Amino acid sequence: MARDPTARRGGNGFLYFLGIILVAIFVAGGIYYLLPGFYHPFTSDTSSQHYAHAIPAAISFVLAVLCLVVVRANRPPPSDGTTIQ
């Protein structure tokens, strides 16, 4: 099947870069929740006992994957003149 030569890939640059930032934040948050010895907000940690939390880390990694899907869907066309017009 031949591609339509007039088709252009259109993406939202704002959502693309926002998605990249959110992927970085969610991956960092997932790693943070896996590290024992640090206080983890939104968990059952007390001031003296700090554990690794797999469920919040897994949720954070799943959100990172969803943001990767958004990034892939909103990739803007290249600006180097190689886009088919």
GIJOTA-V46320 format. One line per field, one symbol per residue. burial: I if it has 9 or more other C-alpha atoms within 8 Angstrom, else O. A space follows every 50 residues. Layout:
burial: ???
This chain:
burial: OOOOOOOOOOIIIOIIIOIIOIIIOIIOIIIIIIIOOOOIOOOOIOOOOI IIIOOIIIIIIOIIIOIIOIIOOIIIIOOOOOIOO
